[in-house]
């Protein structure tokens, strides 16, 4: 067991649990605390540092969430081997289910679990309206003109500061490109890489719109199966892909978090392959029992990662403001070949969002809605366990705005959807997130039912 003596900066605005976490993370990455080392127990470290057990426990939870340490039953907490390339067995397949039949007529549902819905009551509409009116009042001429093609400079400055402090993203405002949603930015990326990177790997199951966008831009697709801790890096290496699209901080739709050891192996693949990683951090703000996981981009020292984020899940989908952080080589290509493209996101919304972030409203809003969704998430899980018990297994809990249910009552996906519809509940299938459709390679695995947490639930 190792002795830990972190230095606490009493003047810093950073909680002590986070200072412990950062200190231990640096020690692990530098090799000062080698793999396999047993860390002090919560009680021992709390006593030696004269801190509460809750403070130490919060630091340890964050280390475990990011894959730096692992708890062994009745043995303690041990440092993970970040160099290990051991593969986990692929997940078992379920039997195929036919695609759901189109409904004869639109139905009214009492409960709709669509995962894109938000809690409208949590949005500060009067404040947003006031800031928007201020834009018209203080800068009416500017608000009427075309905006900066790359995105409003002030907003890009605010986004750069935010992702640096909250997601660990290493970037400057000049690297940020704003667009009207993740899909529009994926279209732009597809055009940028189409001439050189003809094969793109994508998670299986994965985001269906990404499948469609890459395919429609003429890119060759290969699907890579998921393991319990994320994308199978071994199969990625064997796929021949030059680029990969991933959702490492909360995999869509399965919900697992990619640990740091696998993130490092993924970056090593990109370096050896001269590859590109497209990191979609679509709901990185929502982690309910630990600090949000830092972005993979922050570990990248070779300019191999495009980082993507959006305000659709945390603010409003209708605002249509998303952003990406381009590595230097792609930023140069963007400015050479694509800088003539006009900005697709509303300038008025960009200017309003800039004020919203600059005046501190954004950070307060994120803290508020994280608390709201944490309560909704807990209520949903409690209801599922109470009403369904051992008939279902919950996958991907503790973060994000949806959960996945594996139902063990013998019904097919179509039967489950129809049974829910008969009682006025709309749930959503996952069969469309699996590979095997036209334009990419992979057998069609089993259908799975995903119940999505609606905002008003």
QUIQUISUL-V107794 format. One record per residue. PSI is psi in whole degrees, 0 to 359 (NA if undefined). Layout:
BEGIN
[[PSI] [PSI]]
END
This chain:
BEGIN
[[143] [150] [131] [124] [74] [151] [131] [126] [102] [340] [346] [150] [18] [132] [154] [327] [325] [326] [320] [313] [314] [320] [312] [324] [315] [319] [322] [314] [327] [348] [358] [327] [101] [163] [142] [353] [134] [124] [155] [151] [163] [316] [316] [313] [323] [318] [319] [330] [358] [48] [168] [155] [327] [323] [312] [319] [321] [320] [316] [321] [321] [320] [319] [320] [326] [357] [16] [336] [158] [137] [130] [129] [130] [15] [324] [195] [129] [148] [133] [155] [106] [349] [353] [138] [24] [135] [139] [153] [144] [153] [148] [152] [148] [169] [148] [150] [144] [154] [146] [141] [146] [136] [147] [329] [156] [142] [150] [123] [138] [325] [129] [118] [27] [128] [343] [348] [152] [169] [99] [329] [341] [354] [130] [73] [315] [319] [316] [319] [319] [314] [321] [318] [324] [323] [314] [325] [320] [332] [59] [321] [313] [322] [338] [346] [169] [148] [179] [132] [329] [349] [151] [129] [319] [321] [320] [325] [317] [318] [317] [317] [320] [309] [335] [315] [332] [333] [359] [22] [131] [102] [165] [158] [329] [340] [351] [134] [126] [146] [171] [68] [157] [322] [318] [322] [325] [325] [318] [317] [317] [317] [324] [326] [355] [326] [333] [329] [89] [344] [123] [129] [147] [147] [144] [106] [159] [181] [115] [328] [327] [317] [308] [317] [312] [317] [317] [345] [15] [11] [142] [133] [141] [137] [139] [124] [157] [149] [183] [338] [22] [196] [140] [100] [326] [316] [331] [315] [324] [351] [339] [6] [148] [348] [157] [138] [125] [160] [74] [331] [341] [88] [137] [121] [359] [336] [0] [159] [129] [120] [165] [326] [317] [326] [319] [322] [324] [318] [323] [319] [314] [322] [315] [327] [354] [45] [176] [136] [124] [108] [111] [109] [66] [336] [43] [344] [342] [88] [126] [342] [14] [168] [142] [142] [130] [152] [151] [326] [328] [342] [350] [121] [0] [9] [42] [357] [130] [120] [133] [137] [165] [156] [3] [322] [329] [345] [270] [133] [326] [343] [330] [55] [117] [175] [158] [151] [114] [136] [161] [315] [317] [329] [319] [319] [320] [313] [335] [316] [341] [359] [348] [349] [134] [153] [136] [338] [144] [128] [320] [316] [323] [314] [322] [316] [323] [313] [319] [319] [318] [324] [7] [2] [328] [312] [320] [321] [317] [317] [321] [310] [332] [321] [319] [311] [332] [317] [318] [318] [314] [320] [319] [313] [319] [319] [319] [314] [323] [320] [334] [337] [230] [2] [345] [155] [128] [129] [136] [35] [176] [1] [164] [187] [19] [161] [159] [134] [128] [115] [130] [33] [7] [354] [148] [170] [315] [317] [322] [317] [317] [321] [319] [319] [326] [336] [19] [23] [129] [115] [169] [144] [165] [358] [330] [353] [358] [148] [169] [0] [178] [133] [358] [166] [135] [136] [155] [110] [191] [153] [144] [149] [128] [123] [129] [143] [111] [158] [323] [12] [NA]]
END
